[in-house]
């Protein structure tokens, strides 16, 4: 038996997972939820000390429940959100909370960058349209508003890079943090010195860029003693969390597509060449020689939670709401929702986009509203599929994961609306599984066969229902037209 440990630094909690790569058996534990900070409109911050405490708690829970597997761990990897921005002093001490990837405070800084930068050229070398997720505008915001912090900055790190550094004493940036930073030349694999220098940012702050499957160092003796592991256990560089999700869902062949029913909606498409699209993000796959075009909708599960509150319901009522919504015809009897309740990232890149509920009449019920909410997210997925196909990227297989994939109704809506078969994983353990696979691959422990042949987790297949697909063609047309006809009214 070969046990590996994957750790996912999540947005609200940390998950730890041990996987036996010989049998596919795994065990997982999750820490208590920790706080997110939004002290002002548009702000999104997190306390890295909460990540560290959550990591120790989650691993401690696994150690208490499965001591035999923890003590046998042969490799460790960490994944997390990108590109979270942390600034540290010369001794790698935190100077402030992390500014998260979905933070939206940097409007002035983005305008400043646009005024003096050839953004078309920037896209050509970074694979990313200048946007609020980028690192440079966040650093410029700190310089403008927190000079007392700025005076001590010596290092910039991401979430899982910081945690990995604490585990090994060796600090660096995993490749996808660099790729998503917006200041890294992905065509030449180097930091964009001239671009950074133009805004007074030292390249030295960013440090070495590390490949996800490389060995970053050995587990610190003090941490090893606390966890009951062998000191020096190899710690692999790790992964961006969404890339780890794609890996663990079996997205490994060109044309594979993952739709993630999370708080936000993620869409990840596998290619064998580094290719860019102006309406999508670009990432490296954890698998060597593979890449990902990815989309991210600002709201998905978060919109469902919002609707639950409006309907005076909670998550315990989801099965009953699913049952009622299943009695409503596909297309929700003309009710169409635009899911842009937090603006929209891809493929619109429009922070001013707004949500809308259209087509209501007196005969509509809560079940119509709930079903229309589920459908709106799938319409967003379909929009991404159309962007991919119109650019010449054929869809080979579609996989579905995350919390919403537990809903049989939502999965069938996806299959019908996309008019394609879908393989869903209702109980998939998520990014922590991907981190465990990265640990196994980096240590040379993962079997040489397809990922889904190794991992034993429930999977459900859905086939599109032809009559429903026809109804969704009409509803999707209304969805697209509704945005086009209202986008200038904000």
PyMOL commands that set and color helices and strands:
alter all, ss='L'
color gray80, all
select helices_A, chain A and resi 48-65+67-71+107-116+119-126+135-145+147-150+159-168+175-181+193-198+203-205+221-227+241-248+301-310+315-326+332-334+366-390+403-406+408-418+431-442+451-454+466-489
alter helices_A, ss='H'
color red, helices_A
select strands_A, chain A and resi 3-9+14-20+26-30+36-37+45-46+73-80+86-88+98-99+155-157+173-174+184-185+190-191+209-210+215-218+234-240+256-261+265-271+281-284+291-297+336-338+356-358+397-401+422-424+460-462
alter strands_A, ss='S'
color yellow, strands_A
deselect
rebuild
show_as cartoon
